[in-house]
Amino acid sequence: MLSLVEFEPHAVVEPHSHPHEQMGMLLEGELTFTIGGQTRKVVPGEMWRIPGNVVHSATAGPTKVKALDVFCPVRDDYR
């Protein structure tokens, strides 16, 4: 399942987990991810992978963020 996600500057995605594997690519802006206790900054063109059931969070940088998220299997809340 593909999802186009947009965040306002400095938006925060609180720590959470879900059973779905999640991968993504940053298209615009800057995101700082914490995935399983490891933090890294992502810039356009870079990708990430979050295994299922791993706690993760994200914070947008100073400009609007646009990212492509991929979930497997399809999330029920997106059906």
NUKOL-137494 format. One record per residue: x, y negated, z negated of N, C-alpha, C in turn; residue in three letters. Coordinates in Angstrom, 2 decimals. Example, Ala and Ser with C-alpha at 12.3 -4.5 7.8 and 13.67 -1.06 7.14 Angstrom:
BEGIN
nX:13.19 | nY:5.69 | nZ:-7.80 | caX:12.30 | caY:4.50 | caZ:-7.80 | cX:13.20 | cY:3.30 | cZ:-7.80 | code:ala
nX:12.85 | nY:2.25 | nZ:-7.08 | caX:13.67 | caY:1.06 | caZ:-7.14 | cX:12.90 | cY:-0.03 | cZ:-7.87 | code:ser
This chain:
BEGIN
nX:0.84 | nY:1.16 | nZ:0.00 | caX:0.00 | caY:0.00 | caZ:0.00 | cX:0.89 | cY:-1.23 | cZ:0.00 | code:met
nX:0.62 | nY:-2.18 | nZ:0.89 | caX:1.36 | caY:-3.44 | caZ:0.97 | cX:0.53 | cY:-4.56 | cZ:0.38 | code:leu
nX:1.20 | nY:-5.49 | nZ:-0.30 | caX:0.52 | caY:-6.63 | caZ:-0.91 | cX:1.40 | cY:-7.86 | cZ:-0.77 | code:ser
nX:0.85 | nY:-8.93 | nZ:-0.21 | caX:1.56 | caY:-10.20 | caZ:-0.14 | cX:1.25 | cY:-10.97 | cZ:-1.42 | code:leu
nX:2.30 | nY:-11.34 | nZ:-2.15 | caX:2.14 | caY:-11.98 | caZ:-3.45 | cX:2.75 | cY:-13.38 | cZ:-3.40 | code:val
nX:2.05 | nY:-14.35 | nZ:-3.98 | caX:2.58 | caY:-15.71 | caZ:-4.07 | cX:2.52 | cY:-16.17 | cZ:-5.52 | code:glu
nX:3.59 | nY:-16.83 | nZ:-5.97 | caX:3.67 | caY:-17.38 | caZ:-7.32 | cX:4.01 | cY:-18.86 | cZ:-7.24 | code:phe
nX:3.44 | nY:-19.64 | nZ:-8.14 | caX:3.80 | caY:-21.04 | caZ:-8.28 | cX:5.17 | cY:-21.14 | cZ:-8.95 | code:glu
nX:5.85 | nY:-22.29 | nZ:-8.81 | caX:7.14 | caY:-22.46 | caZ:-9.47 | cX:7.05 | cY:-22.16 | cZ:-10.97 | code:pro
nX:8.04 | nY:-21.47 | nZ:-11.47 | caX:8.19 | caY:-21.13 | caZ:-12.90 | cX:7.10 | cY:-20.20 | cZ:-13.43 | code:his
nX:6.33 | nY:-19.58 | nZ:-12.55 | caX:5.31 | caY:-18.61 | caZ:-12.99 | cX:5.99 | cY:-17.44 | cZ:-13.69 | code:ala
nX:5.28 | nY:-16.84 | nZ:-14.65 | caX:5.82 | caY:-15.72 | caZ:-15.42 | cX:4.90 | cY:-14.52 | cZ:-15.29 | code:val
nX:5.47 | nY:-13.38 | nZ:-14.96 | caX:4.77 | caY:-12.10 | caZ:-15.00 | cX:5.24 | cY:-11.42 | cZ:-16.28 | code:val
nX:4.33 | nY:-11.28 | nZ:-17.22 | caX:4.67 | caY:-10.72 | caZ:-18.54 | cX:5.11 | cY:-9.26 | cZ:-18.42 | code:glu
nX:5.90 | nY:-8.77 | nZ:-19.37 | caX:6.33 | caY:-7.37 | caZ:-19.34 | cX:5.13 | cY:-6.42 | cZ:-19.29 | code:pro
nX:5.21 | nY:-5.45 | nZ:-18.39 | caX:4.15 | caY:-4.46 | caZ:-18.22 | cX:4.72 | cY:-3.24 | cZ:-17.51 | code:his
nX:3.93 | nY:-2.21 | nZ:-17.41 | caX:4.30 | caY:-1.03 | caZ:-16.63 | cX:3.03 | cY:-0.44 | cZ:-16.02 | code:ser
nX:3.22 | nY:0.40 | nZ:-15.03 | caX:2.12 | caY:1.10 | caZ:-14.38 | cX:2.67 | cY:2.40 | cZ:-13.81 | code:his
nX:1.82 | nY:3.37 | nZ:-13.54 | caX:2.32 | caY:4.67 | caZ:-13.07 | cX:2.83 | cY:4.65 | cZ:-11.63 | code:pro
nX:2.57 | nY:3.58 | nZ:-10.91 | caX:2.93 | caY:3.51 | caZ:-9.49 | cX:4.38 | cY:3.07 | cZ:-9.32 | code:his
nX:5.07 | nY:3.68 | nZ:-8.36 | caX:6.37 | caY:3.16 | caZ:-7.97 | cX:6.12 | cY:1.86 | cZ:-7.23 | code:glu
nX:6.98 | nY:0.88 | nZ:-7.43 | caX:6.82 | caY:-0.43 | caZ:-6.79 | cX:8.14 | cY:-0.82 | cZ:-6.15 | code:gln
nX:8.07 | nY:-1.27 | nZ:-4.91 | caX:9.23 | caY:-1.81 | caZ:-4.21 | cX:8.80 | cY:-3.13 | cZ:-3.60 | code:met
nX:9.75 | nY:-3.97 | nZ:-3.31 | caX:9.39 | caY:-5.24 | caZ:-2.71 | cX:10.55 | cY:-5.94 | cZ:-2.06 | code:gly
nX:10.21 | nY:-6.98 | nZ:-1.30 | caX:11.20 | caY:-7.84 | caZ:-0.66 | cX:10.78 | cY:-9.28 | cZ:-0.89 | code:met
nX:11.73 | nY:-10.09 | nZ:-1.28 | caX:11.46 | caY:-11.51 | caZ:-1.47 | cX:11.53 | cY:-12.22 | cZ:-0.13 | code:leu
nX:10.49 | nY:-12.97 | nZ:0.19 | caX:10.42 | caY:-13.70 | caZ:1.46 | cX:10.79 | cY:-15.16 | cZ:1.29 | code:leu
nX:10.37 | nY:-15.77 | nZ:0.18 | caX:10.65 | caY:-17.19 | caZ:-0.09 | cX:10.84 | cY:-17.39 | cZ:-1.58 | code:glu
nX:11.68 | nY:-18.36 | nZ:-1.94 | caX:11.85 | caY:-18.73 | caZ:-3.33 | cX:12.91 | cY:-17.89 | cZ:-4.03 | code:gly
nX:12.74 | nY:-17.75 | nZ:-5.33 | caX:13.71 | caY:-17.05 | caZ:-6.18 | cX:12.96 | cY:-16.40 | cZ:-7.34 | code:glu
nX:13.29 | nY:-15.15 | nZ:-7.64 | caX:12.69 | caY:-14.43 | caZ:-8.76 | cX:13.79 | cY:-13.87 | cZ:-9.65 | code:leu
nX:13.57 | nY:-13.93 | nZ:-10.95 | caX:14.45 | caY:-13.24 | caZ:-11.89 | cX:13.64 | cY:-12.10 | cZ:-12.47 | code:thr
nX:14.10 | nY:-10.88 | nZ:-12.20 | caX:13.43 | caY:-9.67 | caZ:-12.65 | cX:14.14 | cY:-9.08 | cZ:-13.85 | code:phe
nX:13.38 | nY:-8.52 | nZ:-14.77 | caX:13.93 | caY:-7.62 | caZ:-15.78 | cX:13.22 | cY:-6.29 | cZ:-15.57 | code:thr
nX:14.01 | nY:-5.28 | nZ:-15.24 | caX:13.48 | caY:-3.95 | caZ:-14.92 | cX:14.20 | cY:-2.95 | cZ:-15.81 | code:ile
nX:13.45 | nY:-2.32 | nZ:-16.70 | caX:14.06 | caY:-1.35 | caZ:-17.60 | cX:15.20 | cY:-1.92 | cZ:-18.42 | code:gly
nX:15.08 | nY:-3.19 | nZ:-18.82 | caX:16.09 | caY:-3.82 | caZ:-19.66 | cX:17.24 | cY:-4.46 | cZ:-18.91 | code:gly
nX:17.29 | nY:-4.34 | nZ:-17.58 | caX:18.36 | caY:-4.95 | caZ:-16.78 | cX:17.78 | cY:-6.14 | cZ:-16.02 | code:gln
nX:18.46 | nY:-7.29 | nZ:-16.09 | caX:17.98 | caY:-8.52 | caZ:-15.47 | cX:18.84 | cY:-8.86 | cZ:-14.26 | code:thr
nX:18.17 | nY:-9.29 | nZ:-13.19 | caX:18.89 | caY:-9.75 | caZ:-11.99 | cX:18.05 | cY:-10.77 | cZ:-11.25 | code:arg
nX:18.74 | nY:-11.67 | nZ:-10.57 | caX:18.09 | caY:-12.69 | caZ:-9.75 | cX:18.00 | cY:-12.16 | cZ:-8.32 | code:lys
nX:16.85 | nY:-12.40 | nZ:-7.69 | caX:16.60 | caY:-11.95 | caZ:-6.32 | cX:16.36 | cY:-13.17 | cZ:-5.45 | code:val
nX:16.99 | nY:-13.19 | nZ:-4.28 | caX:16.83 | caY:-14.30 | caZ:-3.33 | cX:16.24 | cY:-13.74 | cZ:-2.03 | code:val
nX:15.74 | nY:-14.61 | nZ:-1.14 | caX:15.09 | caY:-14.13 | caZ:0.08 | cX:15.94 | cY:-13.12 | cZ:0.85 | code:pro
nX:15.26 | nY:-12.06 | nZ:1.28 | caX:15.92 | caY:-10.99 | caZ:2.02 | cX:16.34 | cY:-9.83 | cZ:1.14 | code:gly
nX:16.40 | nY:-10.04 | nZ:-0.17 | caX:16.78 | caY:-8.96 | caZ:-1.07 | cX:15.55 | cY:-8.16 | cZ:-1.50 | code:glu
nX:15.81 | nY:-6.92 | nZ:-1.90 | caX:14.72 | caY:-6.01 | caZ:-2.27 | cX:14.90 | cY:-5.52 | cZ:-3.69 | code:met
nX:13.83 | nY:-4.92 | nZ:-4.24 | caX:13.87 | caY:-4.31 | caZ:-5.56 | cX:13.06 | cY:-3.03 | cZ:-5.55 | code:trp
nX:13.35 | nY:-2.17 | nZ:-6.53 | caX:12.60 | caY:-0.92 | caZ:-6.72 | cX:12.35 | cY:-0.76 | cZ:-8.20 | code:arg
nX:11.10 | nY:-0.47 | nZ:-8.55 | caX:10.70 | caY:-0.26 | caZ:-9.94 | cX:10.05 | cY:1.12 | cZ:-10.02 | code:ile
nX:10.71 | nY:2.07 | nZ:-10.68 | caX:10.10 | caY:3.39 | caZ:-10.83 | cX:8.80 | cY:3.30 | cZ:-11.64 | code:pro
nX:7.92 | nY:4.25 | nZ:-11.45 | caX:6.68 | caY:4.28 | caZ:-12.22 | cX:6.95 | cY:4.36 | cZ:-13.71 | code:gly
nX:6.09 | nY:3.72 | nZ:-14.49 | caX:6.13 | caY:3.74 | caZ:-15.95 | cX:7.35 | cY:3.04 | cZ:-16.56 | code:asn
nX:8.06 | nY:2.23 | nZ:-15.80 | caX:9.19 | caY:1.45 | caZ:-16.32 | cX:8.71 | cY:0.03 | cZ:-16.60 | code:val
nX:8.99 | nY:-0.47 | nZ:-17.79 | caX:8.57 | caY:-1.83 | caZ:-18.16 | cX:9.37 | cY:-2.84 | cZ:-17.33 | code:val
nX:8.66 | nY:-3.82 | nZ:-16.79 | caX:9.31 | caY:-4.85 | caZ:-15.98 | cX:8.57 | cY:-6.18 | cZ:-16.12 | code:his
nX:9.28 | nY:-7.26 | nZ:-15.81 | caX:8.72 | caY:-8.61 | caZ:-15.85 | cX:9.44 | cY:-9.44 | cZ:-14.80 | code:ser
nX:8.91 | nY:-10.63 | nZ:-14.53 | caX:9.54 | caY:-11.50 | caZ:-13.54 | cX:9.23 | cY:-12.95 | cZ:-13.87 | code:ala
nX:10.15 | nY:-13.83 | nZ:-13.49 | caX:9.96 | caY:-15.27 | caZ:-13.63 | cX:10.35 | cY:-15.93 | cZ:-12.32 | code:thr
nX:9.47 | nY:-16.77 | nZ:-11.80 | caX:9.75 | caY:-17.49 | caZ:-10.56 | cX:10.72 | cY:-18.62 | cZ:-10.83 | code:ala
nX:11.47 | nY:-18.97 | nZ:-9.81 | caX:12.39 | caY:-20.09 | caZ:-9.89 | cX:11.67 | cY:-21.42 | cZ:-9.70 | code:gly
nX:12.41 | nY:-22.47 | nZ:-9.33 | caX:11.85 | caY:-23.81 | caZ:-9.27 | cX:10.97 | cY:-24.11 | cZ:-8.05 | code:pro
nX:10.88 | nY:-23.17 | nZ:-7.11 | caX:10.04 | caY:-23.38 | caZ:-5.93 | cX:9.03 | cY:-22.24 | cZ:-5.81 | code:thr
nX:8.02 | nY:-22.43 | nZ:-4.97 | caX:7.00 | caY:-21.41 | caZ:-4.76 | cX:7.64 | cY:-20.12 | cZ:-4.26 | code:lys
nX:7.09 | nY:-18.99 | nZ:-4.68 | caX:7.61 | caY:-17.67 | caZ:-4.33 | cX:6.60 | cY:-16.94 | cZ:-3.45 | code:val
nX:7.14 | nY:-16.27 | nZ:-2.44 | caX:6.32 | caY:-15.38 | caZ:-1.61 | cX:7.09 | cY:-14.06 | cZ:-1.50 | code:lys
nX:6.40 | nY:-12.96 | nZ:-1.79 | caX:7.04 | caY:-11.65 | caZ:-1.78 | cX:6.10 | cY:-10.61 | cZ:-1.19 | code:ala
nX:6.69 | nY:-9.56 | nZ:-0.67 | caX:5.93 | caY:-8.42 | caZ:-0.18 | cX:6.14 | cY:-7.28 | cZ:-1.17 | code:leu
nX:5.07 | nY:-6.79 | nZ:-1.76 | caX:5.12 | caY:-5.67 | caZ:-2.71 | cX:4.58 | cY:-4.42 | cZ:-2.04 | code:asp
nX:5.19 | nY:-3.28 | nZ:-2.35 | caX:4.76 | caY:-1.98 | caZ:-1.85 | cX:4.53 | cY:-1.08 | cZ:-3.05 | code:val
nX:3.36 | nY:-0.47 | nZ:-3.14 | caX:3.04 | caY:0.43 | caZ:-4.25 | cX:2.72 | cY:1.81 | cZ:-3.71 | code:phe
nX:3.17 | nY:2.84 | nZ:-4.44 | caX:2.87 | caY:4.22 | caZ:-4.07 | cX:2.66 | cY:5.02 | cZ:-5.35 | code:cys
nX:1.53 | nY:5.69 | nZ:-5.50 | caX:0.38 | caY:5.69 | caZ:-4.60 | cX:-0.38 | cY:4.36 | cZ:-4.67 | code:pro
nX:-1.41 | nY:4.24 | nZ:-3.84 | caX:-2.23 | caY:3.02 | caZ:-3.82 | cX:-2.82 | cY:2.78 | cZ:-5.20 | code:val
nX:-2.73 | nY:1.54 | nZ:-5.67 | caX:-3.29 | caY:1.18 | caZ:-6.98 | cX:-4.81 | cY:1.10 | cZ:-6.89 | code:arg
nX:-5.50 | nY:1.68 | nZ:-7.87 | caX:-6.96 | caY:1.65 | caZ:-7.89 | cX:-7.50 | cY:0.23 | cZ:-7.93 | code:asp
nX:-6.82 | nY:-0.69 | nZ:-8.63 | caX:-7.31 | caY:-2.06 | caZ:-8.73 | cX:-7.15 | cY:-2.85 | cZ:-7.43 | code:asp
nX:-6.53 | nY:-2.26 | nZ:-6.41 | caX:-6.40 | caY:-2.91 | caZ:-5.10 | cX:-7.34 | cY:-2.30 | cZ:-4.07 | code:tyr
nX:-8.06 | nY:-1.27 | nZ:-4.42 | caX:-8.95 | caY:-0.60 | caZ:-3.46 | cX:-10.16 | cY:-1.46 | cZ:-3.16 | code:arg
